């Protein structure tokens, strides 16, 4: 970026720079969570419940940290965790029923 004369809008330029950096970090965190959820669903579908349970706790931790940082809303985090745990419980109950 070219050097600008100091003035009123330099703070806006810095804020825009910070915003891009934060958006990049937040996007990376969301992608990691999304990929872990996909892995979790594959494990549950393959009936590998031990590894799926371990991954579920990892995902819960990641989601909580993302909510704490403000990357995702805390209600979004709670909803994700509830849906994943319900998915896990349903998969386990189907296994025991068969």
C-alpha positions as CSV (number, residue, x, y, z in Angstrom):
1,X,0.0,0.0,0.0
2,X,1.3,3.4,-0.9
3,X,2.3,5.8,1.9
4,X,-0.4,8.3,2.5
5,X,-0.4,11.8,3.9
6,X,-1.7,11.8,7.5
7,X,-5.2,12.9,7.8
8,X,-8.6,12.1,8.9
9,X,-9.1,9.0,6.9
10,X,-5.9,7.2,7.9
11,X,-7.8,5.6,10.8
12,X,-10.4,4.3,8.4
13,X,-7.7,2.8,6.2
14,X,-6.2,1.0,9.2
15,X,-9.7,-0.2,10.3
16,X,-10.3,-1.6,6.8
17,X,-6.9,-3.4,7.0
18,X,-7.7,-4.9,10.4
19,X,-11.1,-5.9,9.2
20,X,-9.6,-7.9,6.3
21,X,-7.2,-9.6,8.6
22,X,-9.9,-10.5,11.1
23,X,-12.2,-11.8,8.3
24,X,-9.4,-14.0,7.1
25,X,-8.7,-15.5,10.5
26,X,-12.4,-16.0,11.2
27,X,-12.9,-17.7,7.9
28,X,-10.1,-20.1,8.6
29,X,-11.6,-21.0,12.0
30,X,-15.0,-21.6,10.4
31,X,-13.5,-23.8,7.7
32,X,-11.7,-25.9,10.3
33,X,-14.9,-26.4,12.2
34,X,-16.8,-27.3,9.0
35,X,-14.1,-29.9,8.0
36,X,-14.1,-31.5,11.5
37,X,-17.9,-31.8,11.4
38,X,-17.7,-33.5,8.0
39,X,-15.1,-36.0,9.4
40,X,-17.3,-36.6,12.4
41,X,-20.3,-37.4,10.2
42,X,-18.2,-39.8,8.2
43,X,-17.0,-41.6,11.3
44,X,-20.6,-41.9,12.6
45,X,-21.8,-43.2,9.3
46,X,-19.0,-45.8,9.3
47,X,-20.1,-46.8,12.9
48,X,-16.7,-45.8,14.4
49,X,-18.3,-44.5,17.5
50,X,-15.2,-44.4,19.7
51,X,-13.3,-42.0,17.4
52,X,-16.5,-40.1,16.7
53,X,-17.0,-39.4,20.4
54,X,-13.4,-38.1,20.7
55,X,-13.9,-35.9,17.7
56,X,-17.2,-34.7,19.1
57,X,-15.5,-33.3,22.2
58,X,-12.8,-31.7,20.0
59,X,-15.5,-30.1,17.9
60,X,-17.3,-28.8,21.0
61,X,-14.1,-27.2,22.2
62,X,-13.4,-25.6,18.9
63,X,-16.9,-24.3,18.6
64,X,-16.8,-22.9,22.2
65,X,-13.5,-21.1,21.5
66,X,-14.9,-19.6,18.3
67,X,-17.9,-18.3,20.2
68,X,-15.7,-16.9,22.9
69,X,-13.6,-15.0,20.4
70,X,-16.7,-13.8,18.6
71,X,-16.1,-15.7,15.4
72,X,-19.5,-17.2,15.6
73,X,-22.5,-16.3,17.8
74,X,-22.9,-18.2,21.1
75,X,-26.3,-19.4,20.1
76,X,-25.0,-20.7,16.8
77,X,-22.3,-22.6,18.8
78,X,-24.9,-24.0,21.2
79,X,-27.1,-25.1,18.2
80,X,-24.2,-26.8,16.4
81,X,-23.2,-28.7,19.6
82,X,-26.8,-29.8,20.3
83,X,-27.4,-31.0,16.8
84,X,-24.1,-32.9,16.6
85,X,-24.7,-34.6,20.0
86,X,-28.2,-35.5,18.9
87,X,-26.9,-36.9,15.7
88,X,-24.4,-39.0,17.7
89,X,-27.0,-40.2,20.1
90,X,-29.3,-41.2,17.3
91,X,-26.5,-43.1,15.5
92,X,-25.5,-45.0,18.7
93,X,-29.2,-45.9,19.5
94,X,-29.7,-47.2,15.9
95,X,-26.6,-49.4,16.4
96,X,-27.8,-50.8,19.7
97,X,-31.3,-51.4,18.2
98,X,-29.9,-53.5,15.3
